[in-house]
């Protein structure tokens, strides 16, 4: 929900005009103990990370960055967003992969594209991490077999990603995501809700004791190769839409699911694997109600996905810069800003 949209007119003296040039747009801002520090070097993201302390916030502008080799601090990192329609004024923030270490517990990442994978250090306890409104071109991997080092309370919300492999987790939440792959090795009270999951073979593999509700599950395999839900036990599947019927699996509980639904007529505009040009709103949402009293899929649930995935922080959607200065040597800049509820 949009809380406010305001036009801010700023008079900037000519000497300060550099603050709105392309070079300034590359500056990374570190907020620490109420103070702001900017970094405008070739490795500004890494430099800001090196200078940060636990609890600090880093703001990334709309360009491409090499990330720190390992995130081992508790930080909040905001980008400008990844959706082309929402980043015309700011540019798209792109980060080349994310690797998290034990010190990243409690971190929050929001509003950028990850070219590559998001990897949690194997057999390492990394709790309370939020991954929100990211477009991850690769996979999310939380791996390990050590029962004394299981990551707890990880939230993956409104993301686009490949396979999510949650082998080493408890209480993992996947909400309102688009998954080009499968949910793999999820167990220990996992929760997958209001997501679209497209895969050729398994959509859910080795998933146990978890709650799977209000999702749209599309399997593109043909004939006898279809498995859909495999090697999975003790789960409750409620109010999901399946393009094929997996409910003959008696090792799980099936409640109010829709099966054999053709995805071609399900969405306003369906194009298979994720596309920004598609429209994943349901053509007939009233026909497919979820457990939360609204529609299944991305735009239902407790926190429906934002169509353009812009981050929570105030977001510049348009700016106009005068082509000349006035008699006082000032330039007028008009900026349109949107802020969101969550």
N, C-alpha and C positions, 0 to 999 in steps of 0.2 A: 504494500500500500504506500502511495506517495503521501508523505506528511505535508510537505511544503515545496513550493517552487517560487523562487524569488529572483528578481533582477537586481544585481549589485553593480552600481556604477562607481568606478574607482578612478580618481584623478592621479596620474603618476607623472612625476616630474621627468623631464627628458633625461636627466642623468641616471635615472633608475630604469630606463627603458629596457636595459639588458635583462631585467627580471622577467620579461615576457617573451624573450627570444627563444629560438629552438634550443640553444645551449642550456638555458635555464630549465627547460622542460626535462632535461636529463638529470636533474639534481634529485638525489635521494635525501629524504628528511628523516632524521632520528629524533624521536621525542623521548626524553629521559629526564625524570624528576622535574617535569614541568617546563623544561627548556628544549628548544629546537636547535638542532645542528644540521647543516646541509653538507652534502658530499657531492662533488662534481668531477670526480677523477675517472680514469678509464675503468676502475674496478670499484665504483662507488657503492654498490650493494655489499660487496665483501668488506669494504672499509667501514661502512655503517654497522655491519654485523660485528666486526672486531671491536668497535667502540661501544657497543651496546652492553647493557647489564640486564640480568633477569628482570622481567616485568616491563621492559621498554617496548616502544612501538616504532616500526619502520614503515614509511610510506614510499612506495615505488611509483615513478612516473610511467608514462606510456611508451616505453622502449624495451629493448631486449637486454637481459642481464645474464651474466654467469653467476650462479649462486655460490655461497660458501660451500666448501667441500662436504662439511657435515654441520647441520644445525644441532648445537649442543647447549643452547640457552633457551630459557622460557621467554619467548617473544611473540608479539602480535605483528603480522606483516600484511599490509593492505596494498593491493594494486589498483589500477584504474578500471579494471574489468577486461573481459575478453571478447564480448559480443561485438561484431562489426558495427551494428546499428547504434550501440551505446558508447562507442569509443571514437567517434569521428572527431570530437573536439579535443580529446586528451591523448589519443593513440592507445594502442593495446599494450598492456604490460605482459612481457614474456620472460619466463625464467627457465633456464636450462637444467631441468631435473631438481628434485629435492631429496636429500638424504638426512634422516633424523637419527640423532643419538639419544642416550638416556637423559641428557640435560634438557631436551626439548619438551619434556613433560609439561603440560599446561599451556602449550603454544596454540596459536590461532593463525591460520593462513586463509586469506580471502581475496578474491577478485583479480585473478590473473591466469594466464595460460602457462602450463608446464609442458615444455617440449621434452618429453621423456617420461620417466617413471617417478613415482613417489615411493621411496623405500624407507621402512623402519629398520633399524639395525637388528639383525637376527638374534634371537634368544636374549632380547633386551626389553626390560619393562619400561614402557614409555606411555604413561597414563594421561588421560584428560586432554587429548589433542583434538582440535576442531579443524576440519578441512572443508571449506565452504566456498561455493561459487567459483571453483577452479575448472578449467578445461585441461584435462590431463591426457596428452596424446598417447601415453603408454599405460601402464598398469599401476595399481596400488598394492604393495606387498608388505605384509606384516607377518613375518615368518619366524619359526622357532619351534622347538620341541621340549624346552625346559619348563616344567610345571611351576618352578619358582620364579620365573621371569615372564609372566603373561601380561600383556598390555591391557589396561582396563579403561572403559569409558571413552572410547574414541568415537567421534561423530563425523560422518561424511555426509554433507548436506548440499543439495542443489549443485552437484558436480556432474561433469561429463568425463567419463574415463573408460579405459579398457577393463580387463578382468580385475576384480577386487579379491585378493587372496588374503584371508583373515585367519590364518592358521593359529596365530599366537595371540588370541584376544579373548576377553570376556566383555559382555555388555556392549558390543559394537553396534552402532546405529547407522544405517544407511537410509537416508530420507530423500525423496524427490530427486533422484539422480537418473542420469541416462547412462547405461552401462553397455558399451559395445564389447561384450564378452560374457563372462559368467561370474557368479558369486561362488567362491571356492573356499572350502574348508572352514566355513563359519560354524561356530558352536558356542556353547556356554552362554545361553540367553542372548543371542544375537537378535537383531530386529531389522528387517528390510521392509520399507513401506513406501508406497506411492512412487515407485520407480519404473522406468522402462528398461527391460533387459533383453537384448537381442544377441543371439548366438546361433552357431550352426549345429553344435552338438548338445552339450549340457548347458542349461541355464543355471542350474544349481547342482553342485557336485560336492559330496562329502560335507553336507550341511546337516547339523544335528541340534536338537533341543532349542530351536529358534522360532521366532514369530515372523511369518511371511504374509503380508496383507496389503491389499489395495494396489498391487503392482500390475503392469502390463508385460506379459512374458511372451516374447516372440521367438519361435524356433524355426530356422530356415532350412533344416535338414529335410531329406526326403526318404520315404520308404522305411526300411528296417533300421536305418542309422539313427532314427530319432530316439533319444534317451531323455532329454529335458531335465528331469529330476533324477539324479542317479547317486547311488551309495549314500543316501540321505535318510535319516531316521529321527523319529521323535519330534518332528516339526508340526506346527499348525499353519496350514495355508488357508487364509480367509479372504473372500471377496476379491480374488485376483482374476484377471483376464488372461487366458492361455490361448495361443493360436492353435495349439494341439492339446490333446487330452492326456495329462499325466496322472489322473486320479486313480488309476488301477494300482498304484503303489500303496499297499496296505500298511506300510511301516510309518506312515504319516497320517495326520488328521486333515480332512478336507471339508471346508465349510463355505457354502454360498459362492463357489467359484463359477466362472463362465468359461467354457471350453470350446475349442474348435471355432474361434472367432477370427474372421479374416481381417488382418490389419489394414488391408487396402481401403476398407470402408469404415474403419474404426476412428481414424484421425481426420481432421480437417484437410491436412496435406501430409501424406506419408511418403518417405523416400528411403526406407530401410535404415542402414547405419546413419548415425547422427549427421544432420545437416542444419546449418543456420537458416537455410531457405525453407525448411519444412515447418509445418504448424502441428504441434503435437497436442493441441486441444482436441478433446473428443467431439466427434460430429454429433453424437446424441448422449450427452453426459447423464441425462436423467435415467438412461437405461442401465447405467453401471455405477451404482452407489457403493461407497466404501464403508468401512467400520466406523469412520469418523463423521458420518452423516453428510458428506459431500462426495464428489466424484473420485473415482480411482485415477491413478496416473499422476503425472507431474504437477497438475494444477489443483490437486485435492490434498487431503490430509490435514494435519494440525498446522502446518506452515507451508502453504502452496508455493511452488517455485515462482520466482520473479521472471517474467518472460525474457528480459534482456540481461539478467544475471549481474546487475551492477552491485558493487559492494555496499556495505552498510553506511560507510562514511559519506558525507556530502560529496556530490559528484557533479563535475562541470559537464553540462550537456551542450552548451553553445557559448561561443565568445566572439565578440566583435571588437576590433582595434581600429581606432581612427587612423586615417591615412596622413594626417598632418597635425602639427601641434598648434596650440593657441598662442596668444601673445605672451603668456606667462611661461611658455616652453613646456606646457603640459599636454599629455595625450589622454584622451578619454577611452576607457575600456569598459565594455558592457559584458557581463558574465551571467549566464543562466545556470542556476544550481538546483539540483534535486537532492532531497534527503529522504531516507526510508525509515520505516518503523523497526525493521529487524533485518 
